[in-house]
Amino acid sequence: MPAKRFEIWWNGFTHRARDAGSYEIAERLRGKLRRTRVADRAGFLCDLWEVLLQRRHDYGVALFLLDALTDAESLHELALKLSPLPELQNPDEEAHLADLMRVLAAAGGPGLLRPVTEYLLDRSMSPEWTTVPWALWPHQKELFARAWQRYLRETQPADWNDGSIVKSFLAEPDAVRIVRSKVAPEHPEHWDTLRAALIDVADQVGWLSREQRASLDRAVL
């Protein structure tokens, strides 16, 4: 669809959908995609990602729309249009953006990881930030470790010494080791605090097997 024609259509669409929520808007866009000729769909979707991700930051609409798209090309185009990321948005859109980042992180691939890297290493951290790094594990260990290195460096222990954050590492000794390899050399005090938290929480939970606890102990020693 030519740019001018797309803009005319988009202005009419947003006027008609001005009272609709993110999910309903995504449903209407799905219908539009189904009615669009196959030869024109890629171009239309490219324009759509541009509007949703760069101009409007409608991450909820993009997320719900993505549920109906199964081809790799659509995912790569979404990843391309996500960057550059804006400053922090409202809580709902930040939650949806974290969902999108987890999808891209889990899928992996250099093209898909560009916005994930920007999100994890460069952008201000939202409350949902801590849900994203684990989508990289274990297939993107280096970025996983760099993300946690940044988190531990830029936040106070009182902020991250949280049961839910620490518990996610308990049954993943390899993840503990790779984070330790990044954090301990430059910030041994951060590693010492994390290590103490891991041991303390491990002593409290009852679901670690004997083998898991032994593996954790070896990872933190």
Helices and strands as residue ranges (DSSP letters): H 3-16, H 22-35, H 38-49, I 50-55, H 59-66, H 72-82, H 91-107, H 110-121, G 129-131, G 133-136, H 141-154, H 157-160, H 163-170, H 173-183, H 188-204, H 210-220
